[in-house]
């Protein structure tokens, strides 16, 4: 005798459960309270090499409970349904495989924005906010043309546009999938009317003297170091956005050589750097004839940004 719609639904759910890669987590969590599930997940994450496992377990639980919160579900266990447990186990299984949390959740907070993130772009880092702060401290709201080379998710471009209503911006990237994410983020942040995107290699194709403010977080990791990076970065983020060549400076050489051509007189540039690259990138900028060059630290005290200007009287074809 065939079952009714409810039996069919149960059979479908059981089949899905049996086939799910995250089935071991669901089996381990059967009969546990939400508090115990959170503790178990945090311990598993730490055992997998994720030091912030306790915090990440909370992030994951809050994600599946939204708009409710962990505190709500601890007070009212009915809010944590079996569907929520299944979703949590699926997300946690990916994170335990060292997929970045941003990719597991699909987004990452940056500045005051919430940006979509996929394996096609770097996850925006809080260290990069140092560059945003530095540019905002050095430039007012007068109309300006902003260019972000190697824009990735669009994080720097969109953060700056969100703070400077008089600016328009262009994000350039060699990766078409990255540009698709950046374009979607511009819409997501309500900035599509002032943000454009173009596929290209650094400043190639941009007009002489067309940029008031130029920013970039280029690849700066030494090629030989890539294999030793954390799995989240090494295995799940685009090598194109990481590999800086044999000394980590390949992208800087291309970008900085072109800055005197791209920037308007007295135009501003700001480049994110690796913690040990302040002197070498500053030297490249000096050799290109740029002025007012300085190195700024991040909150941890590590060198993070090299910034400066094109001279007020320099020719666009100099350097």
Buried (B, 14 or more C-beta within 10 A) or exposed (E): EEEEEEEEEEEEEEEEBEEBEBBEBBEBBEEEEBEEBBBBBBEBBBEEEBEEBBEBBBBBBBBBBEEBBBEEBBEEEEBBEEEBBBBBBBBBBBBBEBBBBBBBBEBBEBBEBEBBBBEBBBBBBEBBBBBBBBBBEBBEEEEBBBBBBBBBBBBBBBBBBBBBEEBBBBBBBBBEEBBBBBBBBBEBBEBBEBBBBEEEEBBEEBEBBBBBBBBBBBBBBBBEBBEEEEBBBBEBBBEBBBBBBEBBBBBBBBBBBBBBBBBBEBBBBBBBBBBEBBEBBBBBBEEBBBEEBEBBEBEEEBBBBBBBBBBEEBBBEEB
